Amino acid sequence: MRKGDLTREQVIKIVGSKLVEELEKENCDFTNRLQTDGDESVEFTASIKFVDNEGLPRWLTVYYYQNPEDLEKCDDLGSLNWEIEGYEIY
């Protein structure tokens, strides 16, 4: 099951555009999470720690998914289409 239920617009309303833009500049990495719903896509994430309005430490995470065949064929991960699937706040 893919993660990232929040849209960019929803996250900007919660944490502001500056933090979202900072997160989107971060390098993502494999999560090694296996999906149990038959989706064979490979999950990548990037995260930033922040403090919410109540002073609690939280994480803002962005999710990307890649087709395994595309990963096998490429020599440079930067050549792939890195479309954002969604965001989550923990």
N, C-alpha and C positions, 0 to 999 in steps of 0.2 A: 504494500500500500504506500503510495507516494505521500510525502509530508509537505507541509507548506500551505496551510489552509488560508493564510492571510494574503491579501493583495498588496501591492506596493502602496496604493492609495490609503488602504486601511492602516498600514504600518506607519506611514507618514503622519497620519492623524494622531497616532498614539505616541510616537517617539520623536517626530520631527524629521524634516528632509535631510538635515545635516548628517545625522547618524545613519540614515538609510544610504545616502551617497557614499559615506565612509565605508560602510559594509560592502557595497557593490564594487569597491576598488580592491577589496581584500582578495588574495588568492584562495581558491577553494581547493579541497582535497577529497579523495575517496573516503567514504564513511565505512565501507566494508559491511554495511547492513544488508542482510538478505531479505528480500521481499517475499512474503508468503502468499501473495495473490496471483502468482503467475506472471507478473510484470518482471521482465528480465533486465530492465534498464539499470544502469549503474548510477548510484547516488553519490553526489558531491555536495559538500556544504562549506560555508564560511560563516564565522560567528564573531560577534563583538559583545564584550561585556559592558553593561551600562548600569546606572543607578536610576530607578524609576522615581516618579513624583513623590512617592511615600518613603524614599530613602532606602529601598530594598535593592540588592544586587540582582540583576536579570541578564539574560542573554538574548540577543537578537540574532537569528539564524536565517540564512537564505539557502534555498535548495535548488540544485540543478540536477538534471538527469540526462544521461547519454546512452545511446544504443551501443551494446557490447560490440557489434560488428564494426561500428564507426571507430571505436577505441582501438580495436585490433588493427585496423587499416592505417591509422594515422601515426606519423613519426613525431608530430608536435601537437600536444594537447591544445595549444593556442590556436590551431587551425580549425578546431571544432566550433560549432554553433552553440554558444553558451547562453541559452535562453533561460531566464529565471522561471522556475515552476511556482514558487511562492515563498512566504516568510512565516516564521513562528517566533513567538516570544516565550521564553521560559523563565 
